Amino acid sequence: MRGGVYVIWTRKPGARFNFPVISRHCGYVGQSNSISHRIEQHLRGGGQYGAVAKPWADLDPRVAFCIPLPNWLWLRLCVETVMIGLLWPVYNHQKNQWNPRRIPLSVAHRQRLARDRGRHPFNVRPVHLFVFFVLLIAAAVVTHR
């Protein structure tokens, strides 16, 4: 496959079952001048620098769609940035520090180790606690009226 931007959907790390919408989310957005080779490197490792497979490679990753583009790096980078802003992928690191849903690389590695041991990890971060308390306060206000 030619170059362009690709979007990979994965199963959520703590999901035990694979329900179509509830159990999946946007995992990764990337760009390459050879999409098929780059996706293969993500899932199996290898490549020019001998990389290992990504921590999310065991989460039933599926290519949601690809946007074929001319072999202009500046265009691919711009489209990748727009797609990251629109889809909020959880495993992207660069261009994605603002994303409250992002799973940091260290947490992704710990979750992968837990999954390899047969455990089902949960990702509870400060933003999750904040949303929980906001919902709790909203429920208290609504029921108090």
C-alpha positions in Angstrom: 0.0 0.0 0.0 1.2 3.5 -0.8 1.8 6.3 1.7 -0.6 8.3 3.7 -2.3 8.4 7.1 -3.8 5.4 8.9 -6.1 5.0 11.9 -6.0 1.9 14.1 -8.8 0.9 16.4 -8.1 -1.4 19.3 -10.0 -3.2 22.0 -9.9 -1.2 25.3 -7.3 -2.6 27.7 -9.7 -3.6 30.5 -12.5 -4.9 28.2 -13.0 -8.6 28.6 -15.5 -8.9 25.8 -15.3 -7.5 22.3 -18.6 -5.6 21.9 -18.6 -3.6 18.6 -18.8 0.0 19.9 -18.4 -0.2 23.7 -15.2 -2.3 23.9 -13.2 -0.5 21.2 -11.6 2.9 20.8 -9.2 4.8 18.6 -5.8 3.4 19.5 -3.3 5.0 17.1 -3.0 7.5 14.2 0.1 7.4 12.1 1.6 8.4 8.8 4.1 6.7 6.6 5.3 6.5 3.0 4.5 2.8 3.1 1.4 2.2 5.3 1.4 -1.6 5.1 5.0 -1.9 6.2 4.6 0.6 9.1 1.5 -1.3 10.4 3.4 -4.5 10.2 6.2 -2.9 12.3 3.6 -1.8 14.9 2.1 -5.2 15.2 5.1 -7.6 14.9 8.2 -5.4 15.4 11.2 -5.3 13.1 12.1 -2.6 10.6 15.2 -0.6 10.1 15.9 -0.1 13.8 14.8 -3.6 15.1 11.8 -2.2 17.0 9.6 -4.5 19.1 5.8 -4.7 18.8 3.8 -2.0 20.4 2.2 -2.7 23.8 -1.3 -2.5 22.2 -0.5 -5.1 19.5 -2.4 -7.8 21.5 -5.6 -5.7 21.7 -7.0 -7.0 18.4 -5.9 -3.9 16.4 -7.8 -3.2 13.2 -7.1 -0.6 10.6 -10.2 1.5 10.6 -9.2 3.4 7.4 -6.3 4.8 5.5 -6.1 8.1 3.7 -3.8 7.7 0.7 -1.8 10.8 0.1 1.1 11.9 -2.2 4.6 11.3 -0.9 4.9 14.8 0.6 6.0 14.6 4.2 4.6 18.0 5.1 1.1 17.0 3.9 1.1 13.6 5.7 2.2 15.3 8.9 -0.6 17.9 8.7 -3.3 15.3 8.0 -1.9 13.2 10.8 -2.1 16.1 13.2 -5.7 16.9 12.2 -6.7 13.3 12.6 -5.1 13.1 16.1 -7.1 16.2 17.1 -10.3 14.8 15.8 -10.1 11.2 17.0 -8.2 11.5 20.3 -6.2 8.3 20.0 -5.1 6.8 23.3 -1.7 5.4 22.4 -0.2 8.3 20.4 2.5 10.2 22.3 3.7 13.0 20.0 1.1 15.7 19.2 -1.2 14.1 21.9 0.0 15.3 25.3 -3.2 17.4 25.7 -5.5 14.4 25.4 -7.0 13.4 28.8 -7.7 9.9 27.4 -4.1 9.3 26.5 -2.5 6.2 28.0 1.2 7.1 28.8 3.8 4.7 27.3 4.9 3.5 30.8 1.2 2.6 31.7 0.7 0.9 28.3 3.8 -1.3 29.0 2.5 -2.2 32.5 -0.9 -3.0 31.1 0.6 -5.3 28.5 2.6 -7.1 31.2 -0.6 -7.6 33.2 -2.5 -8.9 30.2 0.4 -11.3 29.4 0.0 -12.6 33.0 -3.7 -13.1 32.5 -4.9 -10.1 34.5 -7.2 -7.4 33.2 -5.7 -4.0 34.0 -7.7 -0.8 34.6 -6.6 2.6 33.7 -7.6 5.0 36.5 -6.0 8.4 36.2 -6.8 11.8 37.8 -9.1 12.8 34.9 -11.2 9.7 35.6 -11.6 10.6 39.3 -12.4 14.2 38.4 -15.2 13.1 36.0 -16.5 10.7 38.6 -16.7 13.4 41.3 -18.4 15.9 38.9 -21.0 13.3 38.0 -21.4 12.5 41.7 -22.0 16.2 42.6 -24.4 16.6 39.7 -26.4 13.6 40.8 -26.5 15.0 44.4 -27.7 18.4 43.1 -30.4 16.8 40.9 -31.8 14.5 43.6 -31.7 17.3 46.2 -34.2 19.5 44.3 
